[in-house]
Amino acid sequence: MDRIAADSYVLVYRDRRRRWLVRPKDTPKLHTHLGILDVSALVGQEFGATVTTTLGDELIILEPTIEDLVMKLARSTQVIYPKDLGLIMVKLGVHAGSRVIETGTGSGATTALMAYLVQPTGMVYTYDFNPEFQDVARKNIERLGLSKFVTFKVGDSRLGFDEGGFDAGVLDVGDPWEVVQSMKKALRPSAPMAAITPTTNQAEKLVAKLKEEGFVAVETLEILLRHLEARVGMTRPSNIMVGHTAYLTFGRTTRSPPAPS
Ligand SMILES: C[S@@+](CC[C@H](N)C(=O)[O-])C[C@H]1O[C@@H](n2cnc3c(N)ncnc32)[C@H](O)[C@@H]1O
């Protein structure tokens, strides 16, 4: 197993809510309400160790997963949450070598996950019309070492994309129905796309447009995630639950019918 280096990301874990993502070179000492942890002393150690803070609290040193990394990215916008990202990636079949088109980039959370999945031979093309948001996303992707798998483009996706023949698409903008035609042109026939809308009326409008543009297998759904407090003999649902994140709409492109002669 790789040993922790000065530039390794390390997940300092106490429980689901108390966890910190740090790098020894950026945060030699981690100050928490549980005491101070000497992060620089972790260099050369293996992941999985239990360490003690200055107040005597025990923390576990874990190797971060892509979920840990994505959820700790700097945020300039709302991001798509792992519970939704998981199904989106399955529905889109994003895999090593996929070419994916995404708009908008936002904070790059979705971009990061897709870049991770398409490596080493695939590419994520991601468009945003706000260069400031894209700068935040670019830095996030750089920090994760995934820049080779992302092409950033500043542009209004309502006006179309410069590239085509994509295997899958992700649409996360305020007015997705305005971008459906651009997506249709950019995706190869039969390719799946996913769109994210915070409200049902946006989903309705989007679905109408997808059907008008010949998309098939159109479906809208919401994922409700409830944690359980699992303890022998006393397991019950957690008191706290995220009530709503987004509605997810999926669809697949078809070949346009031949123009009448
Ligand atoms: C909610 S954020 C996307 C978050 C992203 N999915 C993530 O997980 O980090 C929406 C983004 O869409 C961008 N946007 C909205 N309309 C757009 C358009 N027509 N063309 C390009 N980008 C657009 C906004 O600037 C914003 O950054």
The ligand as an SDF file (V2000), in Angstrom:
LIG
                    3D

 27 29  0  0  0  0  0  0  0  0999 V2000
  -25.9170   24.3910  -10.3080 C   0  0  0  0  0  0  0  0  0  0  0  0
  -24.4930   24.8510  -11.1970 S   0  0  0  0  0  0  0  0  0  0  0  0
  -23.8510   23.3000  -11.7620 C   0  0  0  0  0  0  0  0  0  0  0  0
  -23.2340   22.5080  -10.6450 C   0  0  0  0  0  0  0  0  0  0  0  0
  -22.4790   21.2920  -11.1010 C   0  0  0  0  0  0  0  0  0  0  0  0
  -23.3560   20.3240  -11.7050 N   0  0  0  0  0  0  0  0  0  0  0  0
  -21.7120   20.6600   -9.9520 C   0  0  0  0  0  0  0  0  0  0  0  0
  -22.0270   19.4990   -9.5610 O   0  0  0  0  0  0  0  0  0  0  0  0
  -20.7800   21.2720   -9.4000 O   0  0  0  0  0  0  0  0  0  0  0  0
  -25.1710   25.5420  -12.6570 C   0  0  0  0  0  0  0  0  0  0  0  0
  -24.1310   26.2010  -13.5430 C   0  0  0  0  0  0  0  0  0  0  0  0
  -24.7110   26.3750  -14.8320 O   0  0  0  0  0  0  0  0  0  0  0  0
  -24.1720   27.5440  -15.4190 C   0  0  0  0  0  0  0  0  0  0  0  0
  -25.0870   27.9200  -16.5190 N   0  0  0  0  0  0  0  0  0  0  0  0
  -26.3880   28.2850  -16.4290 C   0  0  0  0  0  0  0  0  0  0  0  0
  -26.9190   28.4860  -17.6650 N   0  0  0  0  0  0  0  0  0  0  0  0
  -25.9130   28.2280  -18.5540 C   0  0  0  0  0  0  0  0  0  0  0  0
  -25.8160   28.2630  -19.9750 C   0  0  0  0  0  0  0  0  0  0  0  0
  -26.8810   28.5880  -20.7280 N   0  0  0  0  0  0  0  0  0  0  0  0
  -24.6340   27.9410  -20.5640 N   0  0  0  0  0  0  0  0  0  0  0  0
  -23.5480   27.6060  -19.7940 C   0  0  0  0  0  0  0  0  0  0  0  0
  -23.5920   27.5600  -18.4510 N   0  0  0  0  0  0  0  0  0  0  0  0
  -24.7380   27.8680  -17.8300 C   0  0  0  0  0  0  0  0  0  0  0  0
  -24.0990   28.5200  -14.2540 C   0  0  0  0  0  0  0  0  0  0  0  0
  -23.1550   29.5480  -14.5080 O   0  0  0  0  0  0  0  0  0  0  0  0
  -23.6860   27.5920  -13.1020 C   0  0  0  0  0  0  0  0  0  0  0  0
  -22.2810   27.5890  -12.9230 O   0  0  0  0  0  0  0  0  0  0  0  0
  1  2  1  0
  2  3  1  0
  2 10  1  0
  3  4  1  0
  4  5  1  0
  5  6  1  0
  5  7  1  0
  7  8  2  0
  7  9  1  0
 10 11  1  0
 11 12  1  0
 11 26  1  0
 12 13  1  0
 13 14  1  0
 13 24  1  0
 14 15  1  0
 14 23  1  0
 15 16  2  0
 16 17  1  0
 17 18  1  0
 17 23  2  0
 18 19  1  0
 18 20  2  0
 20 21  1  0
 21 22  2  0
 22 23  1  0
 24 25  1  0
 24 26  1  0
 26 27  1  0
M  CHG  2   2   1   9  -1
M  END
$$$$
